[in-house]
Amino acid sequence: MLSSLLLFAFLALLMTFQYSYAVVPLLAGGVAFCGLLFARHSVRLGRGDVLCLAALLLFSLLWLADVGRTGKWPVGEGNQGILLPLWPMLAALVLMAWRGLPPKTGYWWFGVALGALLAGGIASYEHWVLGRGRPDNGMNAIPFGNISLLLATLSLVGLLARLGMRPVKGEWWLRGYALAVGAGLLAAVLSGTRGSWIVFPALILLVFGVFWRQLHRGGMVALALLVAVVVLSTSFMPRAGVTQRVAQAVENLEEYAEGDTYSSLGVRLEMWRAGARLFREKPILGWGEGRLEERRDQWVAEGLYDKGISRYDQLHNDLVDTAARRGLVGLISLLLLYGVPLVLFATHLRRRRDVQGQALALSGVIVVVAFIGFGLTQSLLRDVRGLSGFLGMLTACWCLLKATPEGGGEGARA
């Protein structure tokens, strides 16, 4: 029961309270440690569990080795992320404990729905009451918008999964899920983040591709139209600023082509260009924590890159940043962190025939695909809420999926 409450609190409060991204995982880690220490029976791990643990530990150990060689810890925005390299180890600890005593599946669905509802409420209050152009709840607007969009998509999966269960019970829950979808999308739109909308079409295609054959076609079409109406209507609200942000992106591209690099998009392109050069110069192990910034700033001082890139502690792309910072070795560890769970979830998604199992497998695929997409325009795994959200959702999806009976059985092989 305690693991269920911790999962629910993590999902519901991740975008709500300032330090919930760290407090709840630490509590879960402490409970997991005690549970493993005093467990009466050893936890039986399957091949998939071992692969997930290996991917988490490899990513963490290589990051720690990088810290060890340079003596520099990543600090994250607001100096909140000094222990970031240890977080995958914490996720591995929780994964082992939850494989033995997993949370209840209902707490996952309730958590993502409430998280989306709270994010939408906070964004609405900040935008229309406080008059803020880009609501962020005191954090960076980019992870706020990205994770709100992810919570909305997962709420949509929860809604369709409940519709796929016959008979459908509790219409008020259906309305709650539908409201959560709208609230999460609203928070993403109002946050002004553009990167999340790059991956959103892929997420929607995944969702409807899985449920298309299970649900009434007319209902699916109506739901697709509803999502489109919510997105478009919120996007074109007078004060939402979405059309302005899109126009600004186009203008930034034109300016960059003409040699003007001092814009939001122009600075990003400059960071990626610098990151590519950093990787070429040290392709195997990279420059390391702290040294990357030093070398980058030297080039800026020489006039090779726009001075705006020195304002950031990352390169606004997880692949580029990792390759430049930890070289090919670090890049492989990142690809494994993405690829191992993605393959495992996709395998279950193809194999499972029960609605709950498919919904959880799909949720795992969505989490990984979303963070790959988010990481194209922001180093989200160097953001405290981004890394915490990715590891927490990944761990929860896997443990819940493995605990969900497959056609009456345990389904614990893959």
C-alpha positions as CSV (number, residue, x, y, z in Angstrom):
1,M,0.0,0.0,0.0
2,L,2.8,2.4,0.8
3,S,4.4,1.9,-2.6
4,S,1.0,2.7,-4.2
5,L,0.7,6.0,-2.2
6,L,4.3,7.0,-3.1
7,L,3.7,6.4,-6.8
8,F,0.4,8.3,-6.7
9,A,2.1,11.2,-4.8
10,F,5.0,11.3,-7.3
11,L,2.8,11.5,-10.4
12,A,0.3,14.0,-8.9
13,L,2.8,16.3,-7.3
14,L,5.7,16.3,-9.8
15,M,4.6,19.5,-11.4
16,T,2.9,20.9,-8.3
17,F,5.3,21.3,-5.5
18,Q,8.9,22.5,-5.8
19,Y,10.8,19.7,-4.2
20,S,8.5,16.8,-4.8
21,Y,10.7,15.6,-7.6
22,A,13.3,14.7,-5.0
23,V,11.4,14.1,-1.8
24,V,9.0,11.4,-3.0
25,P,11.8,9.4,-4.9
26,L,14.0,9.6,-1.8
27,L,11.1,8.3,0.4
28,A,10.5,5.6,-2.1
29,G,14.2,4.7,-2.1
30,G,14.3,4.5,1.7
31,V,11.2,2.3,1.8
32,A,12.6,0.1,-1.0
33,F,15.9,-0.3,0.8
34,C,14.2,-1.3,4.0
35,G,11.9,-3.6,2.1
36,L,14.8,-5.4,0.4
37,L,16.8,-5.5,3.6
38,F,14.1,-7.1,5.7
39,A,12.4,-9.1,2.9
40,R,11.4,-12.6,3.9
41,H,11.8,-13.9,0.4
42,S,14.3,-12.8,-2.3
43,V,13.0,-10.9,-5.3
44,R,12.9,-13.0,-8.5
45,L,14.2,-11.0,-11.4
46,G,13.6,-12.0,-15.0
47,R,15.8,-11.2,-18.1
48,G,13.9,-8.0,-18.8
49,D,14.5,-6.8,-15.2
50,V,18.2,-7.5,-15.4
51,L,18.5,-5.6,-18.7
52,C,16.6,-2.6,-17.3
53,L,18.8,-2.6,-14.2
54,A,22.0,-2.9,-16.4
55,A,20.9,0.1,-18.5
56,L,20.2,2.2,-15.4
57,L,23.5,1.3,-13.7
58,L,25.7,1.7,-16.8
59,F,24.3,5.2,-17.4
60,S,24.8,6.1,-13.7
61,L,28.3,4.6,-13.4
62,L,29.6,6.3,-16.6
63,W,28.2,9.6,-15.4
64,L,29.9,9.2,-12.0
65,A,33.1,8.2,-13.7
66,D,32.9,11.4,-15.7
67,V,32.4,13.4,-12.4
68,G,35.4,11.5,-10.9
69,R,37.8,12.4,-13.7
70,T,36.9,16.1,-13.7
71,G,35.9,16.7,-10.1
72,K,32.8,18.6,-11.3
73,W,29.2,17.7,-10.4
74,P,26.3,18.7,-12.6
75,V,24.4,21.3,-10.7
76,G,21.3,21.7,-12.9
77,E,19.1,24.9,-13.0
78,G,19.1,26.7,-9.7
79,N,21.8,24.4,-8.3
80,Q,19.2,21.7,-7.6
81,G,20.8,18.8,-9.4
82,I,24.2,18.1,-7.7
83,L,23.5,14.4,-7.2
84,L,21.9,13.8,-10.6
85,P,24.3,11.0,-11.6
86,L,23.1,8.9,-8.6
87,W,19.4,9.1,-9.5
88,P,19.5,6.1,-11.9
89,M,20.9,4.0,-9.1
90,L,18.0,5.1,-6.9
91,A,15.6,4.1,-9.7
92,A,17.3,0.7,-9.9
93,L,16.8,0.2,-6.1
94,V,13.1,1.1,-6.3
95,L,12.7,-1.2,-9.4
96,M,14.1,-4.2,-7.5
97,A,11.8,-3.6,-4.5
98,W,8.7,-2.9,-6.6
99,R,9.2,-6.1,-8.6
100,G,8.6,-7.9,-5.3
101,L,5.8,-5.7,-3.9
102,P,4.5,-3.6,-6.8
103,P,2.1,-0.7,-6.5
104,K,-1.6,-1.0,-7.4
105,T,-2.2,-0.2,-11.0
106,G,-5.1,2.1,-10.2
107,Y,-2.8,4.5,-8.4
108,W,-0.8,5.0,-11.6
109,W,-3.9,6.0,-13.6
110,F,-5.3,8.2,-10.8
111,G,-1.8,9.8,-10.4
112,V,-1.3,10.8,-14.0
113,A,-4.8,12.2,-14.3
114,L,-4.5,14.3,-11.1
115,G,-1.1,15.4,-12.1
116,A,-2.4,16.6,-15.5
117,L,-5.4,18.3,-13.8
118,L,-3.2,20.2,-11.3
119,A,-0.8,21.3,-14.0
120,G,-3.7,22.7,-16.0
121,G,-5.1,24.4,-13.0
122,I,-1.7,26.0,-12.1
123,A,-1.1,27.1,-15.7
124,S,-4.6,28.6,-15.9
125,Y,-4.2,30.5,-12.7
126,E,-0.8,31.9,-13.5
127,H,-1.8,32.8,-17.0
128,W,-5.2,34.4,-16.6
129,V,-5.1,35.5,-12.9
130,L,-1.4,36.5,-12.5
131,G,-1.0,37.5,-16.1
132,R,2.1,35.5,-16.8
133,G,2.9,34.9,-20.5
134,R,4.5,31.5,-20.0
135,P,3.2,29.7,-16.8
136,D,5.9,27.5,-15.2
137,N,5.0,27.1,-11.5
138,G,8.4,28.4,-10.5
139,M,10.4,26.0,-12.6
140,N,11.7,26.2,-16.2
141,A,8.7,26.5,-18.5
142,I,10.1,23.8,-20.9
143,P,10.0,20.8,-18.5
144,F,6.7,22.1,-17.1
145,G,5.1,22.1,-20.5
146,N,6.8,18.9,-21.7
147,I,5.8,16.8,-18.7
148,S,2.3,18.3,-18.6
149,L,1.9,17.1,-22.2
150,L,3.1,13.7,-21.3
151,L,0.7,13.4,-18.3
152,A,-2.2,14.4,-20.7
153,T,-1.2,11.7,-23.1
154,L,-1.0,9.1,-20.4
155,S,-4.4,10.2,-19.1
156,L,-5.7,9.6,-22.6
157,V,-4.3,6.1,-22.5
158,G,-6.1,5.6,-19.2
159,L,-9.4,6.9,-20.6
160,L,-9.2,4.6,-23.6
161,A,-8.2,1.6,-21.5
162,R,-11.2,2.1,-19.3
163,L,-13.4,2.4,-22.4
164,G,-11.9,-0.9,-23.6
165,M,-12.9,-2.7,-20.5
166,R,-16.3,-4.3,-20.8
167,P,-18.6,-3.4,-19.2
168,V,-17.6,0.3,-18.8
169,K,-18.1,1.3,-15.2
170,G,-18.0,4.7,-13.5
171,E,-18.9,7.4,-16.1
172,W,-17.6,10.1,-13.7
173,W,-14.1,8.6,-14.0
174,L,-14.4,8.8,-17.8
175,R,-15.2,12.5,-17.5
176,G,-12.4,13.0,-15.1
177,Y,-9.9,11.4,-17.5
178,A,-11.2,13.5,-20.3
179,L,-10.9,16.7,-18.2
180,A,-7.3,15.6,-17.3
181,V,-6.4,15.3,-21.0
182,G,-7.7,18.8,-21.7
183,A,-6.0,20.3,-18.6
184,G,-2.6,18.7,-19.4
185,L,-2.8,19.9,-23.0
186,L,-3.8,23.4,-21.9
187,A,-0.8,23.6,-19.5
188,A,1.5,22.5,-22.4
189,V,0.1,25.2,-24.7
190,L,0.2,28.0,-22.2
191,S,3.7,27.1,-21.2
192,G,4.8,28.2,-24.6
193,T,7.2,25.3,-25.1
194,R,7.5,24.3,-28.8
195,G,9.7,21.2,-28.5
196,S,6.9,19.1,-27.0
197,W,4.7,19.5,-30.0
198,I,7.3,17.9,-32.2
199,V,6.8,14.6,-30.6
200,F,3.0,15.0,-29.8
201,P,1.8,13.7,-33.2
202,A,3.9,10.5,-32.8
203,L,2.4,10.0,-29.3
204,I,-1.1,10.4,-30.6
205,L,-0.4,7.9,-33.5
206,L,0.9,5.4,-31.0
207,V,-2.2,5.8,-28.8
208,F,-4.8,5.5,-31.5
209,G,-2.8,2.8,-33.4
210,V,-3.1,0.5,-30.3
211,F,-6.7,1.2,-29.4
212,W,-8.1,1.6,-33.0
213,R,-9.2,-2.1,-33.3
214,Q,-10.4,-2.4,-29.7
215,L,-12.8,0.5,-29.5
216,H,-15.8,1.7,-31.6
217,R,-14.5,3.4,-34.7
218,G,-16.9,6.3,-34.4
219,G,-15.9,6.9,-30.8
220,M,-12.2,6.9,-31.7
221,V,-12.8,9.4,-34.5
222,A,-14.9,11.6,-32.2
223,L,-12.1,11.4,-29.6
224,A,-9.4,12.3,-32.1
225,L,-11.5,15.3,-33.2
226,L,-11.9,16.3,-29.6
227,V,-8.1,16.3,-29.0
228,A,-7.6,18.3,-32.1
229,V,-10.3,20.8,-31.1
230,V,-8.8,21.2,-27.6
231,V,-5.3,21.8,-29.0
232,L,-6.3,24.2,-31.7
233,S,-8.7,26.1,-29.6
234,T,-6.3,26.6,-26.8
235,S,-3.5,27.4,-29.3
236,F,-5.4,30.2,-30.9
237,M,-6.6,31.9,-27.7
238,P,-5.7,35.6,-27.9
239,R,-3.3,35.5,-24.9
240,A,-1.9,32.0,-25.4
241,G,0.9,33.2,-27.7
242,V,1.2,30.0,-29.6
243,T,0.9,31.5,-33.1
244,Q,3.4,34.1,-32.1
245,R,5.8,31.5,-30.9
246,V,5.5,29.6,-34.2
247,A,6.0,32.7,-36.2
248,Q,9.0,33.6,-34.0
249,A,10.6,30.2,-34.8
250,V,10.2,30.7,-38.5
251,E,11.6,34.2,-38.2
252,N,14.6,32.9,-36.1
253,L,15.4,30.4,-38.8
254,E,15.4,33.1,-41.5
255,E,17.6,35.3,-39.3
256,Y,20.0,32.4,-38.6
257,A,20.3,31.7,-42.3
258,E,21.3,35.4,-42.8
259,G,24.0,35.1,-40.1
260,D,22.0,36.5,-37.1
261,T,22.5,33.9,-34.3
262,Y,21.2,35.9,-31.3
263,S,17.7,34.4,-31.0
264,S,16.1,31.6,-29.1
265,L,16.4,29.2,-32.0
266,G,19.6,30.7,-33.3
267,V,21.4,30.1,-30.0
268,R,20.2,26.5,-29.9
269,L,21.6,25.9,-33.4
270,E,24.9,27.5,-32.3
271,M,25.0,25.1,-29.3
272,W,24.4,22.1,-31.5
273,R,27.1,23.3,-33.8
274,A,29.5,23.8,-30.9
275,G,28.5,20.4,-29.5
276,A,29.3,18.7,-32.8
277,R,32.8,20.2,-32.9
278,L,33.4,19.2,-29.2
279,F,32.5,15.6,-30.1
280,R,34.8,15.6,-33.1
281,E,37.7,16.7,-31.1
282,K,37.2,14.1,-28.3
283,P,35.0,11.4,-29.7
284,I,35.7,8.5,-27.4
285,L,35.3,9.9,-23.8
286,G,34.3,13.5,-24.5
287,W,35.3,16.6,-22.6
288,G,33.7,15.8,-19.2
289,E,31.7,17.8,-16.7
290,G,32.9,21.4,-16.4
291,R,35.5,21.0,-19.1
292,L,32.9,21.2,-21.8
293,E,31.8,24.6,-20.6
294,E,35.4,25.8,-20.3
295,R,36.2,24.8,-23.9
296,R,33.0,26.2,-25.2
297,D,33.5,29.5,-23.6
298,Q,37.0,29.7,-25.0
299,W,35.6,29.4,-28.5
300,V,33.0,32.0,-27.6
301,A,35.7,34.4,-26.5
302,E,37.5,33.8,-29.8
303,G,34.3,34.8,-31.6
304,L,33.7,31.4,-33.1
305,Y,30.2,31.1,-31.6
306,D,27.5,33.4,-30.4
307,K,28.1,34.5,-26.8
308,G,24.5,33.6,-25.9
309,I,25.4,29.9,-25.7
310,S,27.5,30.6,-22.6
311,R,24.4,31.4,-20.6
312,Y,23.5,27.7,-20.3
313,D,25.0,24.7,-18.5
314,Q,23.9,22.3,-21.3
315,L,23.6,22.1,-25.1
316,H,19.8,21.8,-25.4
317,N,19.9,18.4,-26.9
318,D,20.4,15.2,-24.8
319,L,22.2,13.3,-27.6
320,V,24.5,16.2,-28.5
321,D,25.2,17.2,-24.9
322,T,26.0,13.6,-23.9
323,A,28.2,12.9,-26.9
324,A,30.2,16.1,-26.3
325,R,30.4,15.6,-22.6
326,R,31.0,11.8,-22.3
327,G,31.9,10.9,-25.9
328,L,30.8,7.8,-27.8
329,V,30.9,5.7,-24.6
330,G,28.4,8.0,-22.9
331,L,26.3,8.3,-26.0
332,I,26.0,4.5,-26.1
333,S,24.9,4.4,-22.5
334,L,22.2,7.0,-23.2
335,L,21.0,5.0,-26.3
336,L,20.8,1.9,-24.1
337,L,18.9,3.8,-21.4
338,Y,16.3,4.7,-24.1
339,G,16.5,1.6,-26.2
340,V,16.4,-1.3,-23.7
341,P,13.1,-0.3,-22.1
342,L,11.7,0.8,-25.4
343,V,12.3,-2.7,-26.9
344,L,11.0,-4.5,-23.8
345,F,7.8,-2.4,-23.7
346,A,7.3,-2.8,-27.4
347,T,7.7,-6.5,-27.1
348,H,5.0,-6.7,-24.4
349,L,2.8,-4.4,-26.5
350,R,2.9,-6.7,-29.4
351,R,2.3,-9.8,-27.3
352,R,-0.2,-8.7,-24.7
353,R,-3.9,-9.1,-25.5
354,D,-5.4,-7.9,-22.2
355,V,-6.4,-4.2,-22.1
356,Q,-4.6,-3.4,-18.9
357,G,-1.4,-5.0,-20.0
358,Q,-1.5,-3.3,-23.4
359,A,-2.2,0.1,-21.7
360,L,0.7,-0.2,-19.4
361,A,3.1,-1.4,-22.2
362,L,1.9,1.5,-24.3
363,S,2.5,3.9,-21.5
364,G,6.1,2.7,-21.2
365,V,6.6,3.2,-24.9
366,I,5.0,6.6,-24.7
367,V,7.3,7.7,-21.8
368,V,10.5,6.7,-23.7
369,V,9.4,8.1,-27.1
370,A,8.3,11.4,-25.4
371,F,11.6,11.9,-23.6
372,I,13.5,11.1,-26.8
373,G,11.5,13.8,-28.5
374,F,11.7,16.3,-25.7
375,G,15.5,15.7,-25.6
376,L,15.9,16.9,-29.2
377,T,15.5,20.5,-28.2
378,Q,16.3,20.5,-24.5
379,S,18.8,18.4,-22.4
380,L,15.9,17.2,-20.3
381,L,17.8,14.4,-18.6
382,R,20.0,17.1,-17.0
383,D,17.0,18.9,-15.6
384,V,15.9,17.7,-12.1
385,R,12.3,17.2,-12.9
386,G,13.0,15.8,-16.4
387,L,15.4,13.1,-15.1
388,S,13.2,12.4,-12.0
389,G,10.1,12.1,-14.2
390,F,11.7,9.9,-16.8
391,L,13.2,7.5,-14.2
392,G,10.1,7.4,-12.0
393,M,7.6,6.8,-14.8
394,L,9.9,4.2,-16.5
395,T,10.3,2.3,-13.3
396,A,6.6,2.4,-12.4
397,C,5.5,1.3,-15.9
398,W,7.8,-1.6,-15.9
399,C,6.9,-2.9,-12.5
400,L,3.2,-2.5,-13.0
401,L,3.3,-4.2,-16.4
402,K,5.2,-7.2,-14.9
403,A,2.8,-7.5,-12.1
404,T,-0.3,-7.4,-14.3
405,P,-1.6,-10.9,-15.2
406,E,-1.3,-11.8,-18.8
407,G,-4.5,-13.5,-19.8
408,G,-4.9,-14.9,-16.3
409,G,-1.1,-15.6,-15.9
410,E,1.8,-13.6,-14.5
411,G,3.5,-13.0,-17.8
412,A,7.0,-12.6,-16.3
413,R,9.3,-13.9,-18.9
414,A,10.4,-11.1,-21.2
